[in-house]
Amino acid sequence: MSLTHEPEFRVAMARGDDDLTAAFRLRYDVFVRELGGGGPLVDHAAGLERDAFDAHFDHMLLWDDAVGTLVGVYRMLRAEQAEAAGQFYSEDEYDLGPLRATGRRLLELGRSCVHADYRGGAAMYHLWGGLADYVARNAVDILFGVASFHGTDVDTLAAPLSLLHHRHLAPEPLRVQARAPHGVDMDIVPEDRIDRRVAMVQVPALIKAYLRLGGVVGQGAYVDHGFNTTDVCLIMDTAAMSARQQRIYGAAQ
């Protein structure tokens, strides 16, 4: 975090085209300029990262009112919105049958990012505080969504992917499966051969945060060449969160 001022954070839902354009512009800076992603609806001339699902998602924005800048975004898709869209976003990558079969209220999360200058500080906790309010208002039971490792070389990610498989695999009733042909096995390195400390260094901060909150991962990873990522499906049963995890989750409220 390299700021010369004290941020004044404010969480708000996107309320119009200007808000959405600001969100798409921040996403472009992070996912395209920084991480090398792409997609059919990415507008390189205008610097906007968007897709066909954006019209169906709710978009949560984190502003720094001290400088009037958008510094974080999250998008959320409830089951009824997914029905209108025809599917959940991550359904192209994972068979979500186990989650649908629970009959519980589902919420898909995605496109979470924070401006580079605000990482490592309180920005993500403010987003989570806003998310916690949203979850409570909509009586959500299960949160899920794909989270990404940068790059598509599975061999270089063998240790962290294997660690997730061995230590954080979802229980059978929630265990979604990565789809062929781009789904890959995460059971690559035997557990007793993994240096856990080294492997965890490779795990992105957002994924580690979900794990601390009680998150688990689906079966297999999905290699997304178009977006230049290797994705895992994170799942969190809100009823199973410990009291400590609930305090962390609502820390920014």
C-alpha positions in Angstrom: 0.0 0.0 0.0 1.6 3.2 -1.1 -0.7 6.1 -0.4 0.1 9.7 0.7 -3.3 10.3 2.2 -5.7 8.7 4.7 -8.4 6.9 2.7 -12.1 7.6 3.3 -13.6 4.3 2.2 -17.3 4.0 1.1 -19.0 0.8 -0.1 -21.9 1.3 -2.5 -23.8 -0.7 -5.2 -23.4 0.4 -8.8 -26.4 2.6 -9.7 -25.9 3.4 -13.4 -23.8 3.4 -16.5 -21.1 5.7 -15.0 -20.6 3.4 -12.0 -20.4 0.4 -14.2 -17.9 2.1 -16.6 -15.7 2.9 -13.6 -15.9 -0.7 -12.5 -15.0 -2.0 -15.9 -12.1 0.4 -16.1 -10.6 -0.7 -12.8 -11.1 -4.4 -13.9 -9.2 -3.6 -17.1 -6.3 -2.1 -15.2 -6.0 -5.2 -13.1 -7.1 -8.1 -15.2 -5.9 -7.0 -18.6 -3.0 -4.5 -18.2 -1.6 -6.1 -15.0 -2.4 -9.8 -15.5 -2.6 -10.1 -19.3 -6.2 -11.3 -19.5 -8.7 -10.9 -22.3 -12.1 -11.8 -23.6 -14.5 -11.2 -26.4 -16.1 -8.1 -24.9 -12.9 -6.4 -23.6 -12.7 -2.9 -25.1 -9.0 -2.2 -25.4 -9.5 1.2 -27.0 -11.6 2.4 -24.1 -9.8 0.4 -21.4 -12.9 -1.6 -20.3 -13.0 -5.2 -19.1 -16.5 -6.7 -19.3 -18.4 -9.7 -20.3 -21.9 -10.9 -21.2 -22.8 -11.6 -17.6 -22.3 -8.1 -16.2 -25.8 -7.1 -17.0 -27.1 -9.8 -14.6 -24.7 -9.3 -11.7 -25.0 -6.8 -8.9 -21.8 -4.8 -8.7 -20.4 -3.6 -5.4 -18.0 -0.7 -5.5 -15.4 0.6 -3.0 -14.7 4.3 -3.3 -12.0 6.4 -1.6 -14.0 9.6 -1.1 -10.8 11.4 0.0 -9.8 11.5 -3.7 -13.0 10.5 -5.5 -11.5 7.3 -6.9 -12.9 3.8 -7.3 -10.5 1.5 -5.7 -12.2 -1.9 -5.4 -15.0 -3.9 -7.1 -16.9 -7.2 -6.5 -19.7 -8.7 -8.5 -22.5 -11.0 -7.1 -25.0 -13.2 -8.8 -27.9 -14.7 -6.9 -29.7 -17.8 -8.1 -32.7 -15.9 -9.6 -30.3 -13.7 -11.5 -28.4 -16.8 -12.8 -31.7 -18.1 -14.0 -32.3 -15.0 -16.0 -28.8 -15.2 -17.4 -29.2 -18.9 -18.3 -26.5 -20.1 -16.0 -24.0 -19.1 -13.3 -20.8 -17.6 -14.8 -18.6 -20.4 -13.4 -20.8 -23.1 -14.9 -18.7 -23.1 -18.1 -15.8 -24.2 -15.9 -17.4 -26.4 -13.2 -20.3 -28.7 -12.9 -22.3 -27.0 -10.2 -24.7 -29.9 -9.8 -23.7 -30.6 -6.2 -24.4 -27.0 -5.1 -27.7 -26.8 -7.0 -28.8 -30.1 -5.4 -28.5 -28.7 -1.9 -31.6 -26.6 -2.5 -30.0 -23.8 -0.5 -29.6 -20.2 -1.4 -26.5 -19.7 -3.6 -24.5 -16.6 -4.3 -21.8 -16.5 -6.9 -18.9 -14.1 -6.4 -16.5 -12.9 -9.1 -14.2 -10.2 -10.6 -12.9 -9.2 -7.2 -10.0 -6.7 -7.5 -8.4 -3.8 -5.6 -6.4 -1.0 -7.1 -2.7 -1.7 -6.8 -2.1 1.3 -4.5 -4.7 0.0 -2.0 -3.6 -3.6 -1.6 -2.3 -4.8 1.7 -4.4 -2.4 3.7 -8.0 -2.2 4.8 -9.6 -2.0 1.3 -10.4 -5.7 1.0 -11.9 -5.8 4.5 -14.3 -3.0 3.6 -15.4 -5.0 0.5 -16.0 -8.0 2.7 -17.9 -5.9 5.1 -20.2 -4.8 2.3 -20.4 -8.4 1.1 -21.4 -9.6 4.6 -24.3 -7.1 4.6 -25.4 -8.3 1.2 -25.3 -11.9 2.3 -27.4 -11.2 5.3 -29.9 -9.1 3.4 -30.4 -11.9 0.8 -30.3 -14.8 3.3 -27.5 -16.5 1.4 -26.4 -20.0 2.5 -23.5 -20.8 0.2 -21.0 -18.5 -1.4 -18.9 -19.8 -4.3 -17.0 -18.6 -7.3 -13.8 -19.1 -9.3 -10.6 -17.5 -8.0 -7.4 -17.4 -10.0 -3.8 -18.1 -10.1 -2.0 -16.0 -12.6 -0.8 -18.0 -15.6 -1.7 -21.3 -17.2 1.5 -23.4 -16.6 0.1 -26.1 -14.2 3.6 -27.5 -13.6 4.7 -24.3 -11.9 1.6 -24.3 -9.8 1.8 -28.0 -8.8 2.7 -27.4 -5.2 0.0 -24.9 -4.3 -2.7 -26.7 -6.3 -1.8 -30.0 -4.6 -1.9 -28.3 -1.2 -5.4 -27.1 -1.8 -6.4 -30.6 -2.9 -5.0 -32.3 0.1 -5.9 -29.8 2.8 -8.9 -27.9 1.6 -11.0 -30.1 -0.7 -14.7 -29.5 -0.3 -16.8 -32.2 1.4 -18.6 -34.6 -1.0 -22.0 -32.9 -1.0 -20.4 -29.6 -2.1 -17.6 -30.9 -4.3 -18.1 -29.4 -7.7 -16.0 -30.8 -10.6 -13.8 -29.0 -13.1 -15.1 -29.6 -16.7 -13.2 -31.2 -19.5 -11.3 -30.5 -21.7 -9.6 -27.7 -19.6 -10.1 -29.2 -16.2 -6.9 -30.6 -14.6 -6.3 -32.8 -11.6 -4.9 -30.9 -8.6 -3.6 -34.1 -6.9 -0.2 -33.6 -8.5 2.3 -33.8 -5.6 1.9 -36.2 -2.7 1.1 -34.4 0.5 4.2 -35.6 2.3 6.4 -34.0 -0.4 4.9 -30.5 -0.2 6.7 -27.7 1.6 3.6 -26.1 2.9 5.3 -22.8 3.6 6.7 -22.5 0.1 3.5 -23.6 -1.5 1.4 -21.1 0.4 3.6 -18.2 -0.8 2.3 -19.1 -4.3 -1.3 -19.0 -3.3 -2.9 -15.6 -4.2 -3.9 -13.4 -1.2 -7.6 -13.6 -2.1 -7.6 -17.4 -2.1 -5.8 -17.5 1.3 -8.3 -15.1 2.7 -11.2 -17.3 1.7 -9.4 -20.3 3.2 -9.1 -18.4 6.5 -12.8 -17.8 6.4 -13.5 -21.5 6.1 -13.5 -21.8 2.3 -12.9 -25.1 0.5 -12.2 -25.9 -3.1 -13.8 -28.0 -5.7 -12.4 -31.0 -7.5 -9.8 -30.0 -10.1 -8.6 -26.7 -11.5 -9.7 -25.1 -14.7 -7.1 -23.7 -17.1 -8.5 -20.5 -18.7 -6.2 -19.7 -21.6 -8.3 -16.7 -22.8 -8.0 -15.0 -19.4 -4.4 -16.3 -18.7 -5.4 -17.9 -15.4 -5.6 -21.2 -13.7 -8.9 -21.2 -11.7 -10.1 -23.0 -8.6 -13.7 -23.0 -7.4 -14.0 -21.7 -3.9 -17.0 -22.6 -1.8 -18.0 -21.4 1.6 -21.0 -22.6 3.6 -22.0 -19.7 5.7 -23.6 -21.9 8.4 -20.3 -23.7 8.9 -18.3 -20.6 9.6 -16.8 -20.5 13.1 -17.4 -17.6 15.4 -13.8 -16.4 14.8 -14.3 -16.6 11.0 -17.6 -14.6 11.4 -15.7 -11.9 13.2 -13.1 -11.7 10.5 -15.8 -11.7 7.8 -17.6 -8.8 9.3 -14.5 -6.9 10.4 -15.1 -3.9 8.2 -18.8 -3.4 9.1 
